[in-house]
Amino acid sequence: MHLHSLFCHEVVTYFDYYRNMKNSDAVSAFLALGQESRLNVFRLIVQKGDVGLTPSQIHEMLGIPNATLSFHLKELLQAHLITQERQSRHLIYRPNALHANALVEFLLDNCCGGKSCFPKPLLKKVKAQ
């Protein structure tokens, strides 16, 4: 698959996904993020981005017991906030950026009457990050 067609597919998938997000999907995501340790796990995984993290790395960084960490990762997976990939004997967890962005878009849909809620200089700064 060519890079251009892959990018177009991803943009179309994102657009379709966020426009069709159901309230129940948003509630599921917020319930998953509504627990402090789980929110910390999610934020750590987001910080690592495409590199991802193994459960042992997350355990080392946050000190969450393995059984508890396994439960938190399962909850984040079920809420579609993270992805899981097996590489040999290791599980790698990465953020599901499409779902996280769709959640933000769902919240801000029709915000401020369809106009930007940020002053223009602040919006440029936010987009640059």
C-alpha positions in Angstrom: 0.0 0.0 0.0 1.4 3.4 -1.0 2.0 6.0 1.7 -0.5 8.4 0.1 -3.3 5.8 0.1 -2.5 4.7 3.6 -2.7 8.4 4.8 -6.0 8.9 2.9 -7.4 5.8 4.4 -6.4 6.9 7.9 -7.9 10.4 7.4 -11.2 8.9 6.1 -11.3 6.4 8.9 -10.7 9.1 11.5 -13.4 11.3 10.0 -15.9 8.5 9.9 -15.0 7.4 13.4 -15.3 10.7 15.2 -18.5 11.7 13.3 -20.0 8.4 14.3 -18.8 8.2 17.9 -21.6 7.2 20.2 -22.2 8.6 23.7 -21.6 5.1 25.0 -18.1 5.0 23.4 -17.2 8.4 25.0 -18.6 7.2 28.4 -16.5 4.0 28.2 -13.3 6.0 27.5 -14.0 8.5 30.4 -14.8 5.7 32.8 -11.5 4.1 31.9 -9.6 7.4 32.5 -11.6 8.1 35.7 -9.2 6.1 37.9 -6.0 7.8 38.9 -3.6 4.9 38.3 -5.2 4.1 35.0 -4.9 7.7 33.9 -1.2 7.7 34.9 -0.7 4.5 32.8 -2.5 6.1 29.8 -0.5 9.3 30.1 2.8 7.4 30.3 1.9 5.3 27.2 0.9 8.5 25.3 4.3 10.0 26.2 6.1 7.1 24.7 4.0 7.3 21.5 4.7 4.9 18.7 7.7 3.4 20.6 5.3 1.9 23.1 5.9 0.3 26.4 5.9 -3.2 27.8 4.1 -4.0 31.1 7.5 -4.5 32.8 8.6 -1.0 31.8 5.3 0.5 33.0 5.7 -1.4 36.3 9.2 0.0 36.7 8.2 3.5 36.0 5.0 3.7 38.0 5.4 0.9 40.6 2.0 -0.5 40.0 1.7 -4.2 41.0 1.6 -6.6 38.0 -1.9 -7.9 38.6 -3.3 -4.4 39.1 -1.4 -3.2 36.0 -2.8 -6.0 33.9 -6.3 -5.0 35.0 -5.7 -1.4 34.1 -4.3 -2.2 30.7 -7.3 -4.5 30.0 -9.6 -1.6 30.8 -7.8 0.8 28.6 -7.8 -1.7 25.8 -11.5 -2.3 26.1 -12.1 1.4 26.0 -10.0 1.5 22.7 -7.6 4.1 24.2 -4.5 1.9 23.7 -3.4 -0.8 21.3 -1.5 -4.0 22.1 1.0 -5.7 19.8 2.9 -9.0 20.5 6.5 -8.9 19.6 8.0 -12.3 20.3 7.4 -12.9 24.0 6.6 -9.2 24.8 3.4 -7.2 24.7 3.9 -3.6 23.5 1.2 -1.0 24.4 0.8 2.1 22.4 -1.7 4.9 22.4 -4.7 4.7 20.0 -4.3 8.2 18.7 -7.3 8.0 16.4 -9.6 7.1 19.3 -8.2 9.7 21.7 -8.4 12.4 19.0 -12.0 11.3 18.1 -12.9 11.6 21.8 -11.6 15.2 21.9 -13.4 16.0 18.7 -16.6 14.4 20.0 -16.4 16.7 23.1 -15.7 19.8 21.1 -18.1 19.2 18.3 -20.2 22.4 17.8 -18.3 24.1 20.5 -18.7 27.9 20.6 -21.3 27.8 17.8 -18.8 26.2 15.3 -16.2 28.9 15.8 -12.8 28.4 17.4 -12.9 28.7 21.1 -9.2 29.8 21.3 -7.9 33.2 20.4 -6.0 32.9 17.1 -2.4 33.3 18.5 -3.1 30.6 21.1 -4.7 28.3 18.5 -1.5 28.5 16.3 0.6 27.7 19.4 -1.5 24.7 20.3 -1.5 23.3 16.7 2.3 23.8 16.5 2.8 21.5 19.5 
